[in-house]
Amino acid sequence: MKKSGFNCTPRRNCFLSAVALLVLTALGASAQNAVPMQEKLEASLQELSNVRNAIAREKLPMVKGLNALEDEVMEVRLEHQKIMRQLDSRNLDLNNLRSDIKSRKGEKNYISNLLVEYTRNFETRLHIAELDLYENLVKAASLAPENSNLSDQEIFVKQTELVETSIQRLQEIVGGSAFAGTSAGEDGLVKQGNFLLIGPVALFASEDGSLAGIAEQRLGSLEPTVLPFADPLNTEMVKRTVAEKKGIFPFDPSLGNARKIEETRETFKEHLAKGGKVGYVIVGMFVLCVAISIFKVIQLLLVPKVSESRAMPVLKAILVNDHKKAAAEIGKLRGPTAVMLTSGIEHITEPKELVEEVMYEEMLTTRMRVNKFTPVLAVCASTAPLMGLLGTVTGIINTFKMITVFGSGDVKTLSGGISEALVTTEMGLVVAISALVMYAFLSRMAKKITDQMEQVAILFINRSVRAAGEAEEATAA
């Protein structure tokens, strides 16, 4: 260790000597540059002082300029704010204007639709005699919305012309409106003449005087049809009123509905004819049911009936074993019960089972006789609704055939098939209900007869058995 410390000391000394040499060298150089640096410092200070003075001189004008610019900016900002408020106000006005325009367009469309609807209703409300009179005006108003060459104003003009004309028409027909036209009679011949429209009533008188009356619309005809009066005085009254445009005339408060209802009435034969071939078959079933019902009612009413009280003498004779007297009492009775008792008294001495069989045989014969033909009523009651349904199907088929040939526009053409469909259903139900009621009634009458026979037969058998028992006891005693 001592050897190492001994070696570092010369190096440290050399380093210190070098540093001291450098410091001495720097001190020497500084001493040589001290004079120029002082001069530069003073010059810089002088320049700094000049700059500060210049800034002090220019500061006030610049501050004034800055204030002026700030005032100008403030004014510009106020102007900008004013313009923005005006712009917002304009935008608000523009939006309101757009909303107003949209609202007006909606009102315009609504009014346009009302006018179109009014035009359509006006045409339907016109009397058929007025169709030719207002045909051009109605056509112009109804076709105007579809004409792209017309402006909205021109369309409204044509539609409002129709409205004004309709108002004028209402004012005129209150007191009566006279105009020329054509009308057809019941024979289909069209006559030229004059109309006098008073409220809903249109009077017509031809120029040749051969046709006069109330003009109305007939189904399927495009010409007004004059309905003649039954009384000639009414016809002359209409002619005079139309010619003089004043006077009195016959008035129908139902506006022709009473006449139309009267025309819909039909006879029973006409009603049956609407059912077609199936209807005739149902009518045949109805006739058969009526004939059978009458026959069976008479037959059952004529069957002699023997009640328990009337059979009591026979039963008393059987109870005392007096068979001769019983046979004599049975001879006084009539009908199937008497035949049954006769068979019973003829086999009274035979076993009980044989007597029951003999009497039951007579009762079965009577039951078959009294129930004869009544099943036909049940069959008719079951099949008549099916026949009506068959007529309904054929009627509907005929209706569709008519639609295929003539279309669905003419209701009168289609009414034949619809009438067949409904009339056959009605007829089938009438026949079924009638047959069912008569079947129940006749079955009840027949059952009453067989029930009385069964009651008498039971009493007969019971008394014969009791009498036989008493006879055996007496013989045994």
C-alpha positions as CSV (number, residue, x, y, z in Angstrom):
1,M,0.0,0.0,0.0
2,K,2.7,2.5,0.8
3,K,4.3,1.7,-2.6
4,S,1.0,2.8,-4.4
5,G,0.6,6.2,-2.5
6,F,4.1,6.9,-3.2
7,N,3.4,6.7,-7.0
8,C,0.3,9.2,-7.1
9,T,1.9,12.3,-5.7
10,P,3.9,13.3,-8.7
11,R,0.8,13.0,-11.0
12,R,-1.2,15.3,-8.6
13,N,1.4,17.9,-8.7
14,C,1.6,17.9,-12.4
15,F,-2.2,18.4,-12.7
16,L,-2.2,21.3,-10.3
17,S,0.6,22.9,-12.1
18,A,-1.3,22.7,-15.4
19,V,-4.4,24.3,-13.9
20,A,-2.5,27.1,-12.4
21,L,-0.8,27.7,-15.8
22,L,-4.2,27.9,-17.5
23,V,-5.6,30.4,-14.9
24,L,-2.7,32.6,-15.3
25,T,-3.1,32.5,-19.0
26,A,-6.9,33.4,-18.8
27,L,-6.2,36.3,-16.4
28,G,-3.7,37.6,-18.8
29,A,-6.2,37.5,-21.7
30,S,-9.0,39.1,-19.6
31,A,-6.8,41.9,-18.7
32,Q,-6.1,42.5,-22.4
33,N,-10.0,42.5,-23.4
34,A,-11.4,44.4,-20.4
35,V,-11.4,47.8,-22.2
36,P,-13.4,46.8,-25.4
37,M,-16.0,44.9,-23.4
38,Q,-16.8,48.0,-21.2
39,E,-17.3,50.1,-24.3
40,K,-19.7,47.5,-25.8
41,L,-21.6,47.4,-22.6
42,E,-22.1,51.1,-22.5
43,A,-23.1,51.2,-26.1
44,S,-25.7,48.5,-25.5
45,L,-27.0,50.4,-22.5
46,Q,-27.3,53.5,-24.6
47,E,-29.1,51.6,-27.3
48,L,-31.5,50.0,-24.7
49,S,-32.2,53.5,-23.4
50,N,-33.0,54.7,-26.9
51,V,-35.3,51.7,-27.6
52,R,-37.2,52.4,-24.3
53,N,-37.7,56.0,-25.2
54,A,-38.9,55.0,-28.6
55,I,-41.3,52.5,-27.1
56,A,-42.5,55.1,-24.7
57,R,-43.2,57.5,-27.5
58,E,-45.1,55.0,-29.7
59,K,-47.0,53.3,-26.9
60,L,-49.7,56.0,-26.4
61,P,-50.7,56.1,-30.2
62,M,-50.7,52.4,-30.4
63,V,-53.0,52.2,-27.3
64,K,-55.3,54.7,-28.9
65,G,-55.3,52.7,-32.1
66,L,-55.9,49.5,-30.2
67,N,-58.9,51.0,-28.5
68,A,-60.3,52.3,-31.8
69,L,-59.9,48.8,-33.2
70,E,-61.6,47.3,-30.2
71,D,-64.5,49.7,-30.6
72,E,-64.7,48.8,-34.3
73,V,-64.7,45.1,-33.4
74,M,-67.4,45.7,-30.9
75,E,-69.5,47.5,-33.5
76,V,-68.9,44.7,-35.9
77,R,-69.9,42.2,-33.3
78,L,-73.1,44.1,-32.6
79,E,-73.8,44.3,-36.3
80,H,-73.2,40.6,-36.6
81,Q,-75.5,39.9,-33.7
82,K,-78.1,42.1,-35.3
83,I,-77.8,40.4,-38.6
84,M,-77.9,37.0,-36.9
85,R,-81.1,38.0,-35.1
86,Q,-82.5,39.2,-38.4
87,L,-81.4,35.9,-40.0
88,D,-83.1,33.9,-37.3
89,S,-86.2,36.0,-37.6
90,R,-86.2,35.4,-41.4
91,N,-85.7,31.7,-40.9
92,L,-88.6,31.6,-38.5
93,D,-90.7,33.6,-40.9
94,L,-89.7,31.3,-43.7
95,N,-90.6,28.2,-41.6
96,N,-93.9,29.8,-40.8
97,L,-94.4,30.6,-44.4
98,R,-93.6,27.0,-45.4
99,S,-96.1,25.7,-42.7
100,D,-98.7,28.1,-44.0
101,I,-98.1,27.0,-47.6
102,K,-98.3,23.4,-46.5
103,S,-101.5,24.1,-44.6
104,R,-102.9,26.0,-47.7
105,K,-102.0,23.0,-49.9
106,G,-103.9,20.7,-47.5
107,E,-106.9,23.0,-47.6
108,K,-106.7,23.1,-51.3
109,N,-106.6,19.3,-51.6
110,Y,-109.5,19.1,-49.1
111,I,-111.6,21.6,-51.0
112,S,-110.7,19.8,-54.3
113,N,-111.8,16.5,-52.8
114,L,-115.0,18.1,-51.5
115,L,-115.7,19.5,-55.0
116,V,-115.1,16.1,-56.6
117,E,-117.3,14.4,-54.1
118,Y,-119.9,17.1,-54.6
119,T,-119.8,16.7,-58.3
120,R,-120.3,12.9,-58.0
121,N,-123.2,13.3,-55.5
122,F,-124.8,16.0,-57.6
123,E,-125.0,13.7,-60.5
124,T,-126.6,10.9,-58.4
125,R,-129.1,13.4,-56.9
126,L,-130.3,14.6,-60.2
127,H,-133.7,13.4,-61.4
128,I,-133.3,11.2,-64.4
129,A,-135.2,13.8,-66.4
130,E,-132.4,16.3,-65.7
131,L,-129.5,14.2,-66.8
132,D,-129.5,15.5,-70.3
133,L,-129.9,19.1,-69.1
134,Y,-126.8,19.0,-66.9
135,E,-124.8,16.4,-68.8
136,N,-122.1,18.8,-70.2
137,L,-121.7,20.7,-67.0
138,V,-121.3,17.6,-64.9
139,K,-118.9,16.0,-67.4
140,A,-116.7,19.1,-67.5
141,A,-116.5,19.3,-63.7
142,S,-115.9,15.6,-63.2
143,L,-113.2,15.4,-65.9
144,A,-111.4,18.7,-65.0
145,P,-109.2,17.2,-62.2
146,E,-107.9,14.5,-64.6
147,N,-107.0,17.0,-67.3
148,S,-103.3,17.8,-67.0
149,N,-103.5,20.8,-69.4
150,L,-105.7,22.7,-66.9
151,S,-104.2,24.7,-64.1
152,D,-105.6,24.5,-60.5
153,Q,-107.4,27.7,-61.0
154,E,-109.1,26.5,-64.2
155,I,-110.1,23.3,-62.5
156,F,-111.6,25.2,-59.5
157,V,-113.5,27.5,-62.0
158,K,-115.2,24.5,-63.7
159,Q,-116.0,22.9,-60.4
160,T,-117.4,26.1,-58.8
161,E,-119.5,26.6,-62.0
162,L,-121.2,23.3,-61.1
163,V,-121.7,24.4,-57.5
164,E,-123.3,27.7,-58.6
165,T,-125.5,25.9,-61.1
166,S,-126.6,23.4,-58.5
167,I,-127.5,26.3,-56.1
168,Q,-129.5,27.9,-58.8
169,R,-131.2,24.6,-59.6
170,L,-132.3,24.3,-55.9
171,Q,-133.8,27.8,-56.0
172,E,-135.6,27.0,-59.3
173,I,-137.1,23.6,-58.4
174,V,-138.8,25.0,-55.3
175,G,-141.2,26.9,-57.4
176,G,-141.0,24.5,-60.4
177,S,-138.5,24.2,-63.3
178,A,-139.8,23.7,-66.8
179,F,-137.5,22.3,-69.6
180,A,-137.8,20.2,-72.7
181,G,-136.8,16.6,-72.9
182,T,-137.7,13.1,-73.9
183,S,-139.4,10.3,-72.0
184,A,-140.5,6.8,-72.7
185,G,-143.9,5.2,-72.0
186,E,-144.6,1.8,-70.7
187,D,-144.5,0.5,-74.3
188,G,-140.9,1.7,-74.6
189,L,-141.6,4.4,-77.3
190,V,-139.7,7.7,-76.6
191,K,-141.7,10.9,-76.9
192,Q,-140.5,14.5,-77.2
193,G,-142.2,16.7,-74.7
194,N,-141.8,19.0,-71.7
195,F,-140.9,18.4,-68.1
196,L,-142.1,20.3,-65.1
197,L,-139.8,19.5,-62.1
198,I,-141.3,20.4,-58.8
199,G,-139.2,19.3,-55.8
200,P,-138.7,15.6,-56.2
201,V,-141.6,15.1,-58.6
202,A,-141.1,15.4,-62.4
203,L,-144.3,15.7,-64.5
204,F,-144.1,15.0,-68.3
205,A,-146.4,15.7,-71.1
206,S,-145.6,14.8,-74.7
207,E,-146.0,17.3,-77.5
208,D,-148.5,15.0,-79.3
209,G,-150.5,14.7,-76.1
210,S,-150.4,10.8,-76.2
211,L,-148.3,10.5,-73.1
212,A,-148.6,12.3,-69.7
213,G,-147.8,11.4,-66.1
214,I,-145.1,11.3,-63.5
215,A,-141.7,10.5,-64.9
216,E,-139.5,8.2,-62.9
217,Q,-136.5,6.0,-63.4
218,R,-137.1,2.4,-64.3
219,L,-134.5,-0.2,-63.6
220,G,-132.3,-1.0,-66.6
221,S,-133.5,2.1,-68.6
222,L,-131.5,5.2,-69.3
223,E,-134.6,7.2,-70.3
224,P,-137.2,8.5,-67.8
225,T,-140.3,6.4,-67.9
226,V,-143.8,7.9,-67.6
227,L,-146.0,6.0,-65.3
228,P,-149.6,6.4,-66.4
229,F,-152.5,7.0,-64.1
230,A,-155.5,4.7,-63.7
231,D,-157.8,7.7,-63.6
232,P,-157.9,9.7,-66.9
233,L,-158.7,12.9,-64.9
234,N,-155.2,12.8,-63.4
235,T,-153.7,12.5,-66.8
236,E,-155.6,15.6,-68.1
237,M,-154.6,17.4,-64.9
238,V,-150.9,16.7,-65.5
239,K,-151.2,17.9,-69.2
240,R,-152.8,21.1,-68.1
241,T,-150.3,21.8,-65.4
242,V,-147.3,21.2,-67.7
243,A,-148.7,23.3,-70.4
244,E,-149.6,26.3,-68.2
245,K,-146.6,25.7,-65.8
246,K,-149.0,26.1,-62.9
247,G,-151.9,24.3,-61.4
248,I,-152.5,21.2,-59.3
249,F,-151.4,17.6,-59.9
250,P,-151.7,14.2,-58.2
251,F,-148.9,13.7,-55.7
252,D,-147.5,10.5,-54.4
253,P,-146.0,11.0,-50.8
254,S,-144.0,7.8,-51.1
255,L,-142.4,9.2,-54.3
256,G,-143.2,6.1,-56.3
257,N,-142.2,3.6,-53.7
258,A,-145.8,2.5,-53.1
259,R,-146.1,1.7,-56.8
260,K,-142.8,-0.2,-56.8
261,I,-143.9,-2.3,-53.8
262,E,-147.2,-3.0,-55.5
263,E,-145.3,-4.2,-58.6
264,T,-143.3,-6.6,-56.5
265,R,-146.4,-8.4,-55.3
266,E,-147.0,-11.7,-57.1
267,T,-149.6,-14.4,-57.1
268,F,-149.1,-17.8,-55.5
269,K,-148.7,-19.4,-58.9
270,E,-146.0,-16.8,-59.9
271,H,-144.2,-17.5,-56.6
272,L,-144.2,-21.2,-57.2
273,A,-143.0,-20.7,-60.8
274,K,-139.8,-18.9,-59.5
275,G,-138.8,-22.2,-57.9
276,G,-138.2,-23.8,-61.3
277,K,-138.2,-27.6,-61.8
278,V,-137.0,-28.3,-58.3
279,G,-139.9,-26.2,-57.0
280,Y,-142.4,-28.3,-58.8
281,V,-141.0,-31.4,-57.3
282,I,-141.3,-29.9,-53.8
283,V,-144.9,-28.9,-54.6
284,G,-145.5,-32.5,-55.6
285,M,-144.2,-33.7,-52.3
286,F,-146.4,-31.2,-50.5
287,V,-149.5,-32.4,-52.4
288,L,-148.6,-36.0,-51.6
289,C,-148.2,-35.1,-47.9
290,V,-151.5,-33.3,-47.8
291,A,-153.3,-36.2,-49.5
292,I,-151.8,-38.8,-47.1
293,S,-152.5,-36.6,-44.1
294,I,-156.2,-36.2,-45.1
295,F,-156.6,-39.9,-45.8
296,K,-154.9,-40.9,-42.6
297,V,-156.9,-38.5,-40.4
298,I,-160.1,-39.7,-41.9
299,Q,-159.0,-43.4,-41.5
300,L,-157.9,-43.0,-37.9
301,L,-161.0,-41.0,-36.9
302,L,-163.2,-43.8,-38.4
303,V,-161.5,-46.6,-36.5
304,P,-163.9,-47.7,-33.7
305,K,-162.2,-47.4,-30.3
306,V,-162.9,-49.6,-27.3
307,S,-162.0,-48.1,-24.0
308,E,-161.7,-49.9,-20.7
309,S,-165.2,-48.8,-19.7
310,R,-166.8,-50.1,-22.9
311,A,-164.9,-53.4,-22.6
312,M,-165.9,-53.8,-18.9
313,P,-169.0,-56.2,-19.6
314,V,-166.7,-58.5,-21.5
315,L,-164.1,-58.4,-18.7
316,K,-166.7,-59.2,-16.0
317,A,-168.0,-62.1,-18.0
318,I,-164.4,-63.4,-18.4
319,L,-163.9,-63.0,-14.7
320,V,-166.8,-65.3,-13.8
321,N,-165.8,-67.8,-16.6
322,D,-169.0,-67.0,-18.6
323,H,-167.4,-67.3,-22.0
324,K,-170.8,-67.3,-23.9
325,K,-171.8,-64.1,-22.3
326,A,-168.3,-62.7,-23.1
327,A,-168.6,-63.7,-26.7
328,A,-172.1,-62.0,-26.8
329,E,-170.7,-58.8,-25.3
330,I,-167.8,-58.9,-27.8
331,G,-170.3,-59.1,-30.6
332,K,-171.6,-55.7,-29.5
333,L,-168.2,-54.2,-30.1
334,R,-166.6,-53.1,-33.4
335,G,-163.2,-52.4,-34.7
336,P,-159.8,-54.0,-34.3
337,T,-160.3,-54.4,-30.5
338,A,-163.4,-56.4,-31.1
339,V,-161.5,-58.6,-33.6
340,M,-158.7,-59.1,-31.0
341,L,-161.1,-60.0,-28.2
342,T,-162.9,-62.4,-30.6
343,S,-159.6,-64.2,-31.3
344,G,-158.9,-64.3,-27.6
345,I,-162.3,-65.7,-26.6
346,E,-162.0,-68.3,-29.3
347,H,-158.8,-69.6,-27.7
348,I,-159.7,-68.9,-24.1
349,T,-159.6,-72.6,-23.1
350,E,-156.1,-72.9,-24.4
351,P,-152.8,-72.1,-22.6
352,K,-152.3,-68.4,-21.6
353,E,-149.2,-68.0,-23.9
354,L,-151.2,-69.1,-26.9
355,V,-154.0,-66.6,-26.1
356,E,-151.4,-63.8,-25.8
357,E,-149.8,-64.7,-29.1
358,V,-153.1,-64.8,-30.9
359,M,-154.2,-61.4,-29.4
360,Y,-150.8,-59.9,-30.0
361,E,-150.9,-61.0,-33.6
362,E,-154.2,-59.1,-34.1
363,M,-152.7,-56.1,-32.4
364,L,-149.6,-56.1,-34.7
365,T,-151.9,-56.3,-37.7
366,T,-153.8,-53.3,-36.4
367,R,-150.6,-51.4,-35.7
368,M,-149.4,-51.9,-39.3
369,R,-152.7,-50.8,-40.7
370,V,-153.0,-47.6,-38.7
371,N,-149.3,-46.7,-39.4
372,K,-149.6,-47.4,-43.1
373,F,-148.4,-44.4,-45.3
374,T,-147.2,-42.4,-42.3
375,P,-143.5,-43.2,-43.0
376,V,-144.0,-41.3,-46.3
377,L,-144.6,-38.1,-44.3
378,A,-141.3,-38.7,-42.4
379,V,-139.5,-39.3,-45.7
380,C,-140.9,-36.0,-47.1
381,A,-140.0,-34.2,-43.9
382,S,-136.4,-35.4,-44.3
383,T,-136.0,-34.9,-48.0
384,A,-137.8,-31.6,-48.6
385,P,-135.0,-29.4,-47.0
386,L,-132.5,-31.3,-49.2
387,M,-134.6,-30.6,-52.3
388,G,-134.7,-27.0,-51.2
389,L,-130.9,-27.0,-50.9
390,L,-130.7,-28.6,-54.3
391,G,-132.8,-25.8,-55.7
392,T,-130.5,-23.3,-54.0
393,V,-127.4,-24.8,-55.6
394,T,-129.0,-24.9,-59.1
395,G,-130.2,-21.3,-58.6
396,I,-126.8,-20.1,-57.7
397,I,-125.3,-22.0,-60.6
398,N,-127.8,-20.3,-63.0
399,T,-126.9,-16.9,-61.4
400,F,-123.2,-17.4,-62.1
401,K,-124.1,-18.5,-65.7
402,M,-126.0,-15.2,-66.1
403,I,-123.1,-13.2,-64.7
404,T,-120.7,-15.0,-67.1
405,V,-123.0,-14.1,-70.1
406,F,-124.4,-10.7,-69.2
407,G,-122.0,-9.4,-66.4
408,S,-123.1,-8.3,-63.0
409,G,-124.4,-4.8,-64.0
410,D,-128.1,-5.8,-64.6
411,V,-129.6,-6.9,-61.3
412,K,-132.9,-7.9,-62.9
413,T,-131.1,-10.5,-65.1
414,L,-129.6,-12.1,-62.0
415,S,-132.8,-12.1,-60.0
416,G,-134.1,-15.2,-61.7
417,G,-131.4,-17.5,-60.3
418,I,-131.4,-15.8,-56.9
419,S,-135.2,-16.2,-56.7
420,E,-134.9,-19.9,-57.6
421,A,-132.3,-20.3,-54.9
422,L,-134.3,-18.7,-52.2
423,V,-137.8,-19.8,-53.1
424,T,-136.9,-23.5,-53.2
425,T,-135.3,-23.2,-49.8
426,E,-138.5,-21.6,-48.5
427,M,-140.7,-24.2,-50.1
428,G,-138.5,-27.1,-48.8
429,L,-138.8,-25.8,-45.3
430,V,-142.5,-25.3,-45.5
431,V,-143.1,-28.8,-46.8
432,A,-140.7,-30.3,-44.2
433,I,-142.3,-28.5,-41.3
434,S,-145.8,-29.4,-42.4
435,A,-144.9,-33.0,-43.0
436,L,-143.1,-33.3,-39.7
437,V,-146.1,-31.9,-37.8
438,M,-148.6,-34.2,-39.5
439,Y,-146.3,-37.2,-39.0
440,A,-146.2,-36.5,-35.3
441,F,-149.9,-35.9,-35.1
442,L,-150.9,-39.1,-37.0
443,S,-148.3,-41.2,-35.1
444,R,-149.9,-40.0,-31.9
445,M,-153.4,-41.0,-33.1
446,A,-152.2,-44.4,-34.2
447,K,-150.3,-45.0,-31.0
448,K,-153.5,-44.1,-29.0
449,I,-155.4,-46.8,-30.8
450,T,-152.8,-49.5,-30.3
451,D,-152.3,-48.4,-26.6
452,Q,-156.1,-48.9,-26.0
453,M,-155.9,-52.3,-27.6
454,E,-152.9,-53.3,-25.5
455,Q,-154.6,-52.1,-22.3
456,V,-157.8,-54.1,-23.1
457,A,-155.7,-57.2,-24.0
458,I,-153.8,-57.1,-20.7
459,L,-157.1,-56.8,-18.7
460,F,-158.5,-59.7,-20.7
461,I,-155.5,-61.9,-20.1
462,N,-155.3,-61.0,-16.4
463,R,-159.0,-61.8,-15.8
464,S,-158.9,-65.0,-17.8
465,V,-155.9,-66.2,-15.7
466,R,-157.6,-65.2,-12.5
467,A,-160.9,-67.0,-13.5
468,A,-159.0,-70.1,-14.5
469,G,-157.2,-70.1,-11.1
470,E,-160.5,-69.7,-9.2
471,A,-162.0,-72.5,-11.3
472,E,-159.1,-74.9,-10.5
473,E,-159.4,-74.0,-6.8
474,A,-163.2,-74.7,-6.8
475,T,-162.6,-78.1,-8.6
476,A,-159.9,-79.0,-6.1
477,A,-162.2,-78.1,-3.2
